[in-house]
Protein backbone atom coordinates (compact mmCIF):
# COMPACT_ATOMS: atom_id res chain seq x y z
CA UNK A 1 0.00 0.00 0.00
CA UNK A 2 1.40 3.45 -0.89
CA UNK A 3 2.61 5.43 2.10
CA UNK A 4 0.37 8.35 1.17
CA UNK A 5 -2.72 6.14 1.36
CA UNK A 6 -1.60 4.72 4.71
CA UNK A 7 -1.21 8.29 5.99
CA UNK A 8 -4.69 9.19 4.69
CA UNK A 9 -6.23 6.26 6.54
CA UNK A 10 -4.43 7.29 9.73
CA UNK A 11 -5.51 10.94 9.46
CA UNK A 12 -9.10 10.05 8.59
CA UNK A 13 -9.30 7.65 11.53
CA UNK A 14 -7.95 10.33 13.85
CA UNK A 15 -10.41 13.01 12.73
CA UNK A 16 -13.35 10.60 12.88
CA UNK A 17 -12.66 9.22 16.33
CA UNK A 18 -11.96 12.66 17.80
CA UNK A 19 -15.68 13.39 17.65
CA UNK A 20 -16.36 10.64 20.18
CA UNK A 21 -13.93 12.15 22.71
CA UNK A 22 -14.41 15.91 22.46
CA UNK A 23 -16.83 15.84 25.41
CA UNK A 24 -14.39 14.46 28.00
CA UNK A 25 -12.58 17.73 28.87
CA UNK A 26 -15.89 19.61 28.57
CA UNK A 27 -17.83 17.65 31.20
CA UNK A 28 -17.73 20.45 33.75
CA UNK A 29 -18.97 22.99 31.18
CA UNK A 30 -21.71 20.63 30.00
CA UNK A 31 -22.70 19.93 33.59
CA UNK A 32 -23.01 23.66 34.31
CA UNK A 33 -24.93 24.33 31.09
CA UNK A 34 -27.51 21.57 31.62
CA UNK A 35 -27.55 21.39 35.46
CA UNK A 36 -25.91 17.93 35.69
CA UNK A 37 -23.96 17.02 38.85
CA UNK A 38 -20.67 15.10 38.92
CA UNK A 39 -22.39 11.73 39.17
CA UNK A 40 -24.86 12.41 36.34
CA UNK A 41 -22.55 14.15 33.88
CA UNK A 42 -20.83 10.82 33.12
CA UNK A 43 -24.05 9.96 31.31
CA UNK A 44 -22.89 12.22 28.46
CA UNK A 45 -20.00 9.84 27.80
CA UNK A 46 -22.21 6.82 28.35
CA UNK A 47 -24.71 8.09 25.72
CA UNK A 48 -21.84 8.39 23.26
CA UNK A 49 -20.76 4.83 24.04
CA UNK A 50 -24.30 3.55 23.49
CA UNK A 51 -24.05 5.08 20.01
CA UNK A 52 -20.71 3.32 19.60
CA UNK A 53 -22.27 -0.03 20.45
CA UNK A 54 -25.14 0.48 17.99
CA UNK A 55 -22.66 1.41 15.25
CA UNK A 56 -20.63 -1.73 15.84
CA UNK A 57 -23.74 -3.90 15.67
CA UNK A 58 -25.62 -2.23 12.82
CA UNK A 59 -23.30 -0.10 10.64
CA UNK A 60 -19.70 -1.35 10.75
CA UNK A 61 -20.57 -4.84 9.37
CA UNK A 62 -21.92 -3.21 6.18
CA UNK A 63 -18.32 -2.88 4.99
CA UNK A 64 -18.33 -6.61 4.22
CA UNK A 65 -21.16 -6.27 1.67
CA UNK A 66 -20.98 -2.65 0.35
CA UNK A 67 -18.42 -0.57 -1.47
CA UNK A 68 -16.53 0.88 1.49
CA UNK A 69 -15.80 4.15 -0.31
CA UNK A 70 -19.48 4.93 -0.78
CA UNK A 71 -20.22 3.82 2.76
CA UNK A 72 -17.58 6.10 4.28
CA UNK A 73 -18.78 9.13 2.31
CA UNK A 74 -22.40 8.60 3.37
CA UNK A 75 -21.47 8.22 7.01
CA UNK A 76 -19.28 11.33 6.90
CA UNK A 77 -22.18 13.42 5.59
CA UNK A 78 -24.49 12.13 8.33
CA UNK A 79 -21.84 12.82 10.97
CA UNK A 80 -21.64 16.46 9.92
CA UNK A 81 -25.37 16.76 10.60
CA UNK A 82 -25.04 15.08 14.02
CA UNK A 83 -22.26 17.45 15.08
CA UNK A 84 -24.38 20.46 14.14
CA UNK A 85 -27.26 19.01 16.18
CA UNK A 86 -25.03 18.72 19.28
CA UNK A 87 -23.86 22.32 18.85
CA UNK A 88 -27.49 23.47 18.72
CA UNK A 89 -28.73 21.37 21.68
CA UNK A 90 -30.95 23.35 24.04
CA UNK A 91 -31.71 20.72 26.68
CA UNK A 92 -30.10 17.71 28.33
CA UNK A 93 -32.23 15.19 26.37
CA UNK A 94 -31.31 16.91 23.09
CA UNK A 95 -27.64 16.85 24.08
CA UNK A 96 -27.75 13.15 24.95
CA UNK A 97 -29.53 12.32 21.68
CA UNK A 98 -26.94 14.26 19.72
CA UNK A 99 -24.09 12.57 21.58
CA UNK A 100 -25.61 9.18 20.81
CA UNK A 101 -25.69 10.08 17.10
CA UNK A 102 -22.09 11.33 17.19
CA UNK A 103 -20.98 8.11 18.87
CA UNK A 104 -22.92 6.08 16.29
CA UNK A 105 -21.52 7.76 13.19
CA UNK A 106 -18.05 8.62 14.49
CA UNK A 107 -17.48 5.02 15.52
CA UNK A 108 -18.90 3.63 12.27
CA UNK A 109 -16.49 5.74 10.24
CA UNK A 110 -13.45 5.04 12.41
CA UNK A 111 -13.84 1.29 12.58
CA UNK A 112 -14.95 1.08 8.96
CA UNK A 113 -11.75 2.83 7.92
CA UNK A 114 -9.63 0.41 9.98
CA UNK A 115 -11.30 -2.58 8.32
CA UNK A 116 -10.88 -0.82 4.95
CA UNK A 117 -7.14 -0.41 5.59
CA UNK A 118 -6.74 -4.01 6.80
CA UNK A 119 -8.39 -5.35 3.65
CA UNK A 120 -6.50 -3.04 1.30
CA UNK A 121 -3.11 -4.03 2.74
CA UNK A 122 -1.30 -7.24 1.81
CA UNK A 123 -1.22 -9.95 4.52
CA UNK A 124 2.51 -9.42 5.05
CA UNK A 125 1.98 -5.72 5.83
CA UNK A 126 -1.37 -5.91 7.64
CA UNK A 127 0.14 -5.31 11.06
CA UNK A 128 1.95 -2.22 9.78
CA UNK A 129 -1.15 -0.81 8.09
CA UNK A 130 -3.47 -1.54 11.00
CA UNK A 131 -0.86 -0.17 13.39
CA UNK A 132 -0.69 3.09 11.43
CA UNK A 133 -4.48 3.42 11.27
CA UNK A 134 -4.81 2.61 14.96
CA UNK A 135 -2.02 5.06 15.71
CA UNK A 136 -4.13 7.70 14.01
CA UNK A 137 -7.06 6.70 16.20
CA UNK A 138 -5.10 7.04 19.43
CA UNK A 139 -3.48 10.32 18.44
CA UNK A 140 -6.86 11.62 17.31
CA UNK A 141 -8.61 10.78 20.55
CA UNK A 142 -5.75 12.25 22.59
CA UNK A 143 -5.49 15.45 20.55
CA UNK A 144 -9.29 15.74 20.66
CA UNK A 145 -9.01 16.66 24.32
CA UNK A 146 -6.41 19.34 23.57
CA UNK A 147 -8.39 20.82 20.69
CA UNK A 148 -11.67 20.71 22.59
CA UNK A 149 -10.16 22.53 25.55
CA UNK A 150 -8.53 25.18 23.36
CA UNK A 151 -11.65 25.92 21.32
CA UNK A 152 -13.92 25.84 24.38
CA UNK A 153 -11.83 28.53 26.10
CA UNK A 154 -12.17 30.76 23.03
CA UNK A 155 -15.62 29.97 21.62
CA UNK A 156 -17.40 27.85 24.22
CA UNK A 157 -18.24 24.16 24.08
CA UNK A 158 -20.67 24.66 21.17
CA UNK A 159 -17.82 26.05 19.08
CA UNK A 160 -15.99 22.72 19.46
CA UNK A 161 -18.73 20.83 17.61
CA UNK A 162 -19.20 23.48 14.93
CA UNK A 163 -15.47 23.38 14.21
CA UNK A 164 -15.56 19.60 13.98
CA UNK A 165 -18.48 19.72 11.54
CA UNK A 166 -16.38 21.89 9.21
CA UNK A 167 -13.37 19.57 9.60
CA UNK A 168 -15.45 16.50 8.72
CA UNK A 169 -16.86 18.27 5.67
CA UNK A 170 -13.32 18.96 4.44
CA UNK A 171 -12.31 15.35 5.14
CA UNK A 172 -15.26 14.11 3.10
CA UNK A 173 -13.98 15.95 0.03
CA UNK A 174 -10.50 14.44 0.43
CA UNK A 175 -11.87 10.92 0.86
CA UNK A 176 -14.06 11.35 -2.19
CA UNK A 177 -10.98 12.16 -4.28
CA UNK A 178 -8.48 9.68 -2.81
CA UNK A 179 -10.11 6.52 -1.50
CA UNK A 180 -10.10 3.57 -3.93
CA UNK A 181 -13.26 1.59 -4.61
CA UNK A 182 -13.26 -1.79 -2.91
CA UNK A 183 -15.34 -4.80 -3.92
CA UNK A 184 -17.13 -6.25 -0.86
CA UNK A 185 -16.21 -9.80 0.13
CA UNK A 186 -19.68 -11.12 1.01
CA UNK A 187 -22.24 -9.51 -1.31
CA UNK A 188 -24.20 -12.78 -1.26
CA UNK A 189 -25.28 -12.18 2.34
CA UNK A 190 -28.48 -10.30 3.09
CA UNK A 191 -28.29 -7.63 5.77
CA UNK A 192 -30.05 -9.79 8.42
CA UNK A 193 -27.73 -12.73 7.70
CA UNK A 194 -24.74 -10.40 7.80
CA UNK A 195 -25.68 -9.19 11.28
CA UNK A 196 -26.51 -12.70 12.51
CA UNK A 197 -23.12 -13.96 11.29
CA UNK A 198 -21.54 -11.76 13.96
CA UNK A 199 -23.15 -13.98 16.57
CA UNK A 200 -21.37 -16.94 15.01
CA UNK A 201 -18.07 -15.12 15.26
CA UNK A 202 -18.68 -14.16 18.88
CA UNK A 203 -19.75 -17.69 19.77
CA UNK A 204 -17.05 -19.69 17.99
CA UNK A 205 -13.94 -17.55 17.52
CA UNK A 206 -11.86 -18.12 20.65
CA UNK A 207 -9.22 -15.57 19.63
CA UNK A 208 -11.94 -12.92 19.31
CA UNK A 209 -13.42 -13.86 22.67
CA UNK A 210 -10.14 -13.70 24.57
CA UNK A 211 -8.72 -10.60 22.91
CA UNK A 212 -12.11 -8.89 23.16
CA UNK A 213 -12.30 -9.49 26.90
CA UNK A 214 -8.79 -8.06 27.33
CA UNK A 215 -9.85 -5.03 25.28
CA UNK A 216 -12.99 -4.52 27.38
CA UNK A 217 -10.97 -4.36 30.58
CA UNK A 218 -8.25 -2.19 29.05
CA UNK A 219 -10.72 0.35 27.67
CA UNK A 220 -12.63 0.41 30.95
CA UNK A 221 -9.39 1.40 32.69
CA UNK A 222 -8.76 4.07 30.03
CA UNK A 223 -12.24 5.49 30.44
CA UNK A 224 -11.96 5.52 34.24
CA UNK A 225 -8.92 7.80 33.96
CA UNK A 226 -9.90 10.17 31.17
CA UNK A 227 -13.52 10.62 32.23
CA UNK A 228 -12.57 11.66 35.77
CA UNK A 229 -9.38 13.65 35.09
CA UNK A 230 -11.13 16.93 34.32
CA UNK A 231 -12.81 16.95 37.74
CA UNK A 232 -9.72 17.26 40.02
CA UNK A 233 -7.82 19.43 37.53
CA UNK A 234 -10.64 21.97 37.17
CA UNK A 235 -11.07 22.24 40.98
CA UNK A 236 -8.72 23.89 43.52
CA UNK A 237 -5.80 23.80 44.06
CA UNK A 238 -5.15 23.42 40.31
CA UNK A 239 -8.23 25.16 38.82
CA UNK A 240 -6.85 24.68 35.30
CA UNK A 241 -8.52 26.00 32.16
CA UNK A 242 -10.00 23.72 29.50
CA UNK A 243 -6.97 24.41 27.32
CA UNK A 244 -4.55 23.36 30.05
CA UNK A 245 -6.53 20.23 30.90
CA UNK A 246 -6.82 19.25 27.25
CA UNK A 247 -3.08 19.75 26.79
CA UNK A 248 -2.44 16.67 28.89
CA UNK A 249 -3.68 14.73 25.88
CA UNK A 250 -0.48 15.76 24.08
CA UNK A 251 1.49 13.78 26.64
CA UNK A 252 -0.30 10.62 25.61
CA UNK A 253 0.88 11.01 22.02
CA UNK A 254 4.38 10.07 23.20
CA UNK A 255 3.09 6.73 24.42
CA UNK A 256 1.04 6.16 21.27
CA UNK A 257 4.02 6.79 18.99
CA UNK A 258 6.26 4.57 21.11
CA UNK A 259 3.78 1.71 20.73
CA UNK A 260 3.62 1.97 16.92
CA UNK A 261 5.81 -1.11 16.47
CA UNK A 262 3.29 -3.37 18.21
CA UNK A 263 1.68 -4.32 14.88
CA UNK A 264 5.02 -5.25 13.32
CA UNK A 265 5.90 -7.40 16.32
CA UNK A 266 2.51 -9.12 16.12
CA UNK A 267 3.21 -9.87 12.42
CA UNK A 268 6.34 -11.69 13.63
CA UNK A 269 4.39 -13.87 16.05
CA UNK A 270 5.17 -11.84 19.19
CA UNK A 271 1.65 -10.64 19.95
CA UNK A 272 1.48 -12.44 23.31
CA UNK A 273 4.80 -11.00 24.50
CA UNK A 274 3.64 -7.51 23.51
CA UNK A 275 0.35 -8.03 25.35
CA UNK A 276 1.92 -9.24 28.60
CA UNK A 277 4.43 -6.41 28.75
CA UNK A 278 1.83 -3.80 27.84
CA UNK A 279 -0.63 -5.01 30.48
CA UNK A 280 2.09 -4.75 33.13
CA UNK A 281 2.85 -1.18 32.02
CA UNK A 282 -0.87 -0.38 32.16
CA UNK A 283 -1.08 -1.64 35.74
CA UNK A 284 2.03 0.22 36.91
CA UNK A 285 0.82 3.48 35.35
CA UNK A 286 -1.73 3.88 38.15
CA UNK A 287 0.98 4.50 40.77
CA UNK A 288 2.17 7.85 39.35
CA UNK A 289 -1.43 8.72 38.48
CA UNK A 290 -2.33 8.26 42.15
CA UNK A 291 0.66 10.29 43.35
CA UNK A 292 -0.03 13.35 41.20
CA UNK A 293 -2.87 14.57 43.41
CA UNK A 294 -0.49 15.03 46.34
CA UNK A 295 2.97 15.20 44.73
CA UNK A 296 2.54 17.35 41.64
CA UNK A 297 1.65 17.29 37.94
CA UNK A 298 4.91 15.69 36.77
CA UNK A 299 3.64 12.39 38.14
CA UNK A 300 0.51 12.85 36.06
CA UNK A 301 2.66 13.28 32.93
CA UNK A 302 4.58 10.07 33.65
CA UNK A 303 1.39 8.16 34.33
CA UNK A 304 -0.31 9.31 31.12
CA UNK A 305 2.67 8.26 28.98
CA UNK A 306 2.67 4.80 30.57
CA UNK A 307 -1.11 4.44 30.36
CA UNK A 308 -1.25 5.27 26.65
CA UNK A 309 1.86 3.24 25.80
CA UNK A 310 0.36 0.14 27.37
CA UNK A 311 -3.12 0.67 25.98
CA UNK A 312 -2.03 1.36 22.42
CA UNK A 313 0.28 -1.67 22.30
CA UNK A 314 -2.49 -3.95 23.60
CA UNK A 315 -5.02 -2.59 21.11
CA UNK A 316 -2.79 -2.96 18.04
CA UNK A 317 -1.68 -6.47 19.05
CA UNK A 318 -5.31 -7.47 19.60
CA UNK A 319 -6.44 -6.31 16.17
CA UNK A 320 -3.47 -7.78 14.33
CA UNK A 321 -4.11 -11.20 15.88
CA UNK A 322 -7.85 -11.08 15.21
CA UNK A 323 -7.53 -9.96 11.57
CA UNK A 324 -4.96 -12.69 10.88
CA UNK A 325 -7.56 -15.40 11.51
CA UNK A 326 -10.14 -14.60 8.80
CA UNK A 327 -9.69 -12.52 5.68
CA UNK A 328 -13.26 -12.17 4.41
CA UNK A 329 -14.90 -10.75 7.54
CA UNK A 330 -12.76 -7.80 8.59
CA UNK A 331 -15.68 -5.39 9.07
CA UNK A 332 -17.61 -7.89 11.18
CA UNK A 333 -14.51 -8.81 13.15
CA UNK A 334 -13.74 -5.20 13.99
CA UNK A 335 -17.39 -4.65 14.84
CA UNK A 336 -17.44 -7.62 17.21
CA UNK A 337 -14.11 -6.71 18.76
CA UNK A 338 -15.04 -3.09 19.34
CA UNK A 339 -18.29 -4.09 21.02
CA UNK A 340 -16.08 -5.12 23.92
CA UNK A 341 -14.48 -1.66 23.77
CA UNK A 342 -17.85 0.08 23.86
CA UNK A 343 -19.04 -1.88 26.88
CA UNK A 344 -15.79 -1.25 28.75
CA UNK A 345 -15.66 2.47 27.93
CA UNK A 346 -19.29 3.09 28.85
CA UNK A 347 -19.08 1.26 32.17
CA UNK A 348 -15.74 2.89 32.98
CA UNK A 349 -17.09 6.39 32.37
CA UNK A 350 -20.16 6.10 34.55
CA UNK A 351 -18.29 4.23 37.31
CA UNK A 352 -15.44 6.75 37.28
CA UNK A 353 -17.54 9.88 37.83
CA UNK A 354 -19.67 8.08 40.44
CA UNK A 355 -16.58 6.90 42.37
CA UNK A 356 -15.01 10.37 42.18
CA UNK A 357 -18.18 11.98 43.54
CA UNK A 358 -18.26 9.44 46.39
CA UNK A 359 -14.59 9.12 47.40
CA UNK A 360 -12.33 11.37 45.31
CA UNK A 361 -9.29 10.79 43.09
CA UNK A 362 -7.56 8.02 45.14
CA UNK A 363 -10.66 5.85 44.75
CA UNK A 364 -10.63 6.45 40.99
CA UNK A 365 -7.03 5.20 40.83
CA UNK A 366 -7.88 2.14 42.92
CA UNK A 367 -10.72 1.38 40.51
CA UNK A 368 -8.48 1.76 37.45
CA UNK A 369 -5.67 -0.25 39.01
CA UNK A 370 -8.07 -3.04 39.97
CA UNK A 371 -9.41 -3.26 36.43
CA UNK A 372 -5.87 -3.32 35.01
CA UNK A 373 -4.82 -6.07 37.41
CA UNK A 374 -7.86 -8.09 36.39
CA UNK A 375 -6.88 -7.74 32.72
CA UNK A 376 -3.34 -8.94 33.43
CA UNK A 377 -4.61 -11.93 35.40
CA UNK A 378 -7.11 -12.82 32.67
CA UNK A 379 -4.39 -12.72 30.00
CA UNK A 380 -2.16 -15.01 32.05
CA UNK A 381 -4.97 -17.50 32.70
CA UNK A 382 -6.01 -17.68 29.03
CA UNK A 383 -2.52 -17.70 27.51
CA UNK A 384 -2.43 -21.45 26.99
CA UNK A 385 -5.70 -21.39 25.02
CA UNK A 386 -4.53 -18.98 22.32
CA UNK A 387 -2.39 -21.31 20.11
CA UNK A 388 -5.30 -23.73 19.73
CA UNK A 389 -7.72 -20.87 19.18
CA UNK A 390 -5.56 -19.39 16.43
CA UNK A 391 -5.75 -22.59 14.47
CA UNK A 392 -9.44 -23.20 15.02
CA UNK A 393 -11.21 -19.96 14.34
CA UNK A 394 -14.73 -20.31 13.05
CA UNK A 395 -15.85 -19.19 9.64
CA UNK A 396 -18.71 -16.68 9.56
CA UNK A 397 -22.19 -17.93 8.79
Secondary structure, DSSP 8 states (H G I E B T S, - for coil): --HHHHHHHHHHHHHHHHHHHTTGGGHHHHHHHHT--HHHHHHHHHHHHHHHHHHHHHTGGGGGTS-HHHHHHHHHHHHHHHHHHHHT--SHHHHHHHHHHHHHHHHHHHHHHHHHHHHHS-GGGHHHHHHHHHHHHHHHHHHHHHHHHHHHHHHHHHHHHHHHHHHHHHHHHHHHHH------S-TTS-HHHHHHHHHHHHHH-HHHHHHHHHHHHHHHHHHHHHHHHHHHHHSTTT---HHHHHHHHHHHHHHHHHTTTHHHHHHTT-HHHHHHHHHHHHHHHHHHHHHHHHH-HHHHHHHHHHHHHHHHHHHHHHHHHHHTT-SS-HHHHHHHHHHHHHHHHHHHHHHHHHHHHHH-HHHHHHHHHHHHHHHHHHHHHHGGGHHHHHH------
